Each structure stands twice: as structure tokens, then as C-alpha cells.
Amino acid sequence: MVSVSAYNKDNKTQSQKAVALKYNAQKDAAPIIVASGYGHIAEQIINIADESGVPVFRDTNAVSVLSMLDVGSPVPPELYELVATLYLNLLEISDEIKQKNMQSFSK
């Protein structure tokens, strides 16, 4: 299972948005929206992700689009490219973190 949270903070209004996705290639035909919210709810989604070790990727455009979908619904095919880009970015970040940890460990 892979999870991702997209986050947006508008400095003018101090509003936050967050969307959490999960994807299990063996069970799910597409990524599924598991949480979505604004303001305090968005903060809770992000905090839970952080505390659980789930990477949080910040992308204003992605969260704006994905927050329009209902919780529990699969991501529609027209948004696959957007979600794939998010996952690729998360994989790159994860690889960078692993490499840094390995370098720190080997010292």
C-alpha cells in the first residue's frame, strides 16, 4: 500500500487543504481517496501522515483537483497522470532519504 497526502496553504487566507490516497496494486484498480479536508481537518490529516511515517507531498494544483473527489472514491482515469507524478516524486524523495540514511550509517 502506498499513501500520499497533498497539501496547500494559501498565505492570504491561511486555509489548508489535504487529501490522502492509498493504492494497493493487488486489491485496487486505482488509487482511492481515503481522507480529504480543509483547515483543521487538513492539519489532522497531515499530522497523522507525519506521525505514521507516510510521506507528505505538497502540491497546490494536485490538492485542488483531488479535493473535489469524494472520500472512498477511486481516482478517475483522467487524473492517473497527476497521481502518477505524485507517486514518482514520493519515490524519488524516499530514495534520497534512504541514501542519506545509508551514508550516515556507514560513517
Backbone as CSV, one residue per row, in Angstrom:
resi,resn,N_x,N_y,N_z,CA_x,CA_y,CA_z,C_x,C_y,C_z
1,MET,0.846,-1.186,0.000,0.000,0.000,0.000,0.882,1.236,0.000
2,VAL,0.521,2.189,-0.799,1.206,3.472,-0.833,0.187,4.534,-0.483
3,SER,0.573,5.463,0.360,-0.307,6.574,0.718,0.383,7.883,0.402
4,VAL,-0.405,8.878,0.083,0.141,10.197,-0.197,-0.837,11.252,0.303
5,SER,-0.311,12.324,0.794,-1.134,13.469,1.160,-0.668,14.658,0.339
6,ALA,-1.593,15.356,-0.246,-1.269,16.592,-0.962,-1.725,17.740,-0.077
7,TYR,-0.999,18.812,-0.102,-1.210,19.889,0.869,-1.103,21.230,0.180
8,ASN,-1.938,22.169,0.592,-1.861,23.530,0.077,-2.143,24.497,1.213
9,LYS,-1.310,25.505,1.333,-1.558,26.551,2.333,-1.531,27.884,1.605
10,ASP,-2.642,28.556,1.594,-2.764,29.858,0.943,-2.414,30.917,1.985
11,ASN,-1.307,31.600,1.778,-0.828,32.571,2.774,-1.785,33.731,3.010
12,LYS,-2.634,34.030,2.048,-3.546,35.157,2.220,-4.680,34.816,3.180
13,THR,-5.206,33.604,3.079,-6.352,33.244,3.911,-6.002,32.243,4.996
14,GLN,-4.759,31.736,4.995,-4.329,30.740,5.962,-5.192,29.489,5.915
15,SER,-5.772,29.179,4.751,-6.560,27.956,4.640,-5.670,26.831,4.142
16,GLN,-5.930,25.639,4.648,-5.169,24.475,4.240,-6.116,23.453,3.647
17,LYS,-5.593,22.670,2.724,-6.324,21.557,2.143,-5.396,20.363,2.182
18,ALA,-5.963,19.195,2.393,-5.168,17.976,2.350,-6.022,16.844,1.796
19,VAL,-5.366,15.974,1.056,-6.015,14.794,0.503,-5.069,13.620,0.724
20,ALA,-5.610,12.510,1.206,-4.802,11.307,1.394,-5.310,10.220,0.449
21,LEU,-4.367,9.563,-0.197,-4.687,8.486,-1.133,-4.052,7.198,-0.657
22,LYS,-4.638,6.079,-1.040,-3.993,4.786,-0.833,-4.112,4.001,-2.131
23,TYR,-3.153,3.127,-2.324,-3.187,2.276,-3.508,-2.533,0.946,-3.189
24,ASN,-3.269,-0.126,-3.394,-2.770,-1.478,-3.234,-2.946,-2.152,-4.589
25,ALA,-1.855,-2.405,-5.284,-1.908,-2.938,-6.644,-2.634,-4.278,-6.719
26,GLN,-2.607,-5.061,-5.632,-3.279,-6.356,-5.631,-4.793,-6.240,-5.426
27,LYS,-5.238,-5.147,-4.808,-6.660,-5.012,-4.476,-7.389,-3.908,-5.235
28,ASP,-6.688,-2.825,-5.508,-7.347,-1.629,-6.038,-7.089,-1.458,-7.533
29,ALA,-8.143,-1.129,-8.267,-7.993,-0.846,-9.694,-7.353,0.528,-9.903
30,ALA,-7.522,1.404,-8.925,-6.982,2.773,-8.995,-6.751,3.257,-7.574
31,PRO,-5.928,4.307,-7.404,-5.783,4.898,-6.067,-7.139,5.367,-5.540
32,ILE,-7.298,5.300,-4.237,-8.567,5.648,-3.602,-8.348,6.814,-2.636
33,ILE,-9.288,7.751,-2.645,-9.261,8.874,-1.703,-9.695,8.331,-0.332
34,VAL,-8.808,8.394,0.651,-9.147,7.882,1.979,-9.419,8.990,2.987
35,ALA,-9.000,10.205,2.689,-9.292,11.347,3.561,-9.159,12.622,2.760
36,SER,-9.959,13.598,3.119,-9.903,14.889,2.444,-10.487,15.924,3.389
37,GLY,-9.870,17.094,3.432,-10.415,18.107,4.310,-9.738,19.448,4.173
38,TYR,-10.319,20.428,4.855,-9.847,21.806,4.846,-9.577,22.256,6.269
39,GLY,-8.740,23.266,6.419,-8.499,23.869,7.721,-7.977,22.879,8.748
40,HIS,-8.684,22.787,9.879,-8.263,21.923,10.984,-8.218,20.454,10.562
41,ILE,-9.160,20.023,9.767,-9.179,18.625,9.287,-7.939,18.367,8.438
42,ALA,-7.570,19.313,7.595,-6.364,19.162,6.777,-5.132,19.028,7.666
43,GLU,-5.058,19.830,8.712,-3.936,19.736,9.655,-3.881,18.359,10.299
44,GLN,-5.042,17.814,10.670,-5.089,16.488,11.279,-4.618,15.416,10.291
45,ILE,-5.047,15.513,9.046,-4.625,14.547,8.016,-3.108,14.572,7.885
46,ILE,-2.548,15.761,7.820,-1.096,15.911,7.662,-0.362,15.406,8.905
47,ASN,-0.872,15.741,10.089,-0.240,15.279,11.329,-0.262,13.755,11.442
48,ILE,-1.380,13.148,11.108,-1.487,11.684,11.160,-0.507,11.058,10.174
49,ALA,-0.417,11.624,8.982,0.532,11.108,7.996,1.962,11.224,8.517
50,ASP,2.310,12.386,9.039,3.660,12.597,9.584,3.968,11.614,10.706
51,GLU,3.029,11.473,11.646,3.232,10.583,12.789,3.331,9.121,12.365
52,SER,2.678,8.762,11.270,2.665,7.380,10.796,3.803,7.084,9.828
53,GLY,4.598,8.103,9.528,5.702,7.899,8.600,5.279,7.874,7.142
54,VAL,4.086,8.361,6.874,3.590,8.433,5.493,4.103,9.726,4.888
55,PRO,4.759,9.631,3.729,5.285,10.859,3.121,4.171,11.840,2.758
56,VAL,4.461,13.107,2.949,3.518,14.173,2.588,4.154,14.959,1.452
57,PHE,3.450,15.028,0.341,3.941,15.765,-0.814,3.072,16.995,-0.981
58,ARG,3.707,18.147,-1.055,2.965,19.403,-1.146,2.861,19.859,-2.594
59,ASP,1.611,19.931,-3.077,1.362,20.318,-4.460,0.012,21.016,-4.523
60,THR,0.043,22.324,-4.725,-1.168,23.138,-4.735,-2.174,22.671,-5.783
61,ASN,-1.709,22.426,-7.001,-2.622,22.018,-8.069,-3.239,20.659,-7.797
62,ALA,-2.419,19.708,-7.347,-2.920,18.356,-7.098,-3.986,18.356,-6.016
63,VAL,-3.728,19.052,-4.910,-4.704,19.050,-3.824,-5.990,19.753,-4.240
64,SER,-5.897,20.764,-5.051,-7.106,21.462,-5.513,-7.994,20.542,-6.334
65,VAL,-7.381,19.768,-7.213,-8.146,18.849,-8.069,-8.650,17.652,-7.268
66,LEU,-7.762,17.026,-6.502,-8.125,15.811,-5.782,-9.136,16.065,-4.669
67,SER,-9.141,17.263,-4.104,-10.086,17.565,-3.028,-11.527,17.658,-3.529
68,MET,-11.719,17.700,-4.824,-13.066,17.716,-5.387,-13.694,16.321,-5.420
69,LEU,-12.871,15.289,-5.217,-13.370,13.912,-5.250,-13.897,13.511,-3.876
70,ASP,-14.853,12.597,-3.865,-15.437,12.114,-2.613,-14.520,11.109,-1.929
71,VAL,-14.496,11.147,-0.598,-13.750,10.157,0.171,-14.348,8.779,-0.133
72,GLY,-13.458,7.826,-0.368,-13.882,6.466,-0.699,-13.961,6.201,-2.186
73,SER,-13.858,7.263,-2.984,-13.955,7.072,-4.431,-12.573,6.834,-5.047
74,PRO,-12.549,6.047,-6.126,-11.281,5.852,-6.822,-10.946,7.089,-7.653
75,VAL,-9.662,7.284,-7.880,-9.221,8.380,-8.746,-9.648,8.027,-10.176
76,PRO,-10.306,8.940,-10.881,-10.739,8.638,-12.244,-9.558,8.603,-13.214
77,PRO,-9.714,7.853,-14.306,-8.617,7.693,-15.275,-8.021,9.007,-15.771
78,GLU,-8.817,10.046,-15.885,-8.295,11.320,-16.391,-7.313,11.972,-15.412
79,LEU,-7.251,11.482,-14.163,-6.307,12.026,-13.177,-5.146,11.076,-12.884
80,TYR,-5.063,9.958,-13.604,-3.977,8.997,-13.377,-2.605,9.635,-13.558
81,GLU,-2.452,10.462,-14.574,-1.144,11.081,-14.824,-0.743,11.981,-13.650
82,LEU,-1.692,12.733,-13.136,-1.432,13.599,-11.983,-0.977,12.770,-10.782
83,VAL,-1.706,11.705,-10.479,-1.379,10.868,-9.332,-0.053,10.134,-9.562
84,ALA,0.186,9.687,-10.781,1.452,9.012,-11.081,2.630,9.955,-10.834
85,THR,2.472,11.205,-11.184,3.521,12.197,-10.944,3.770,12.359,-9.445
86,LEU,2.700,12.384,-8.652,2.853,12.474,-7.196,3.633,11.268,-6.666
87,TYR,3.253,10.084,-7.097,3.919,8.874,-6.620,5.382,8.836,-7.047
88,LEU,5.669,9.263,-8.260,7.066,9.297,-8.712,7.892,10.246,-7.853
89,ASN,7.338,11.403,-7.564,8.035,12.357,-6.692,8.274,11.764,-5.304
90,LEU,7.288,11.058,-4.772,7.450,10.436,-3.460,8.508,9.343,-3.487
91,LEU,8.549,8.567,-4.563,9.572,7.527,-4.677,10.968,8.136,-4.736
92,GLU,11.102,9.228,-5.460,12.400,9.911,-5.536,12.815,10.445,-4.166
93,ILE,11.875,11.040,-3.463,12.168,11.562,-2.123,12.550,10.416,-1.195
94,SER,11.815,9.309,-1.258,12.121,8.151,-0.418,13.511,7.613,-0.703
95,ASP,13.874,7.539,-1.991,15.208,7.061,-2.364,16.292,7.985,-1.817
96,GLU,16.063,9.299,-1.911,17.037,10.261,-1.400,17.211,10.113,0.113
97,ILE,16.106,9.916,0.823,16.175,9.750,2.277,16.925,8.467,2.623
98,LYS,16.635,7.386,1.907,17.322,6.118,2.157,18.822,6.255,1.920
99,GLN,19.189,6.940,0.832,20.613,7.115,0.527,21.300,7.940,1.615
100,LYS,20.665,8.996,2.079,21.245,9.818,3.143,21.408,9.011,4.424
101,ASN,20.390,8.192,4.727,20.465,7.366,5.934,21.583,6.337,5.817
102,MET,21.753,5.764,4.647,22.810,4.772,4.451,24.187,5.424,4.571
103,GLN,24.324,6.639,4.036,25.594,7.352,4.134,25.889,7.708,5.585
104,SER,24.888,8.118,6.322,25.074,8.459,7.727,25.435,7.223,8.535
105,PHE,24.825,6.111,8.193,25.063,4.865,8.906,26.470,4.329,8.656
106,SER,26.955,4.524,7.434,28.276,3.972,7.076,29.422,4.808,7.616
107,LYS,29.160,5.982,8.158,30.231,6.845,8.690,30.683,6.419,10.044
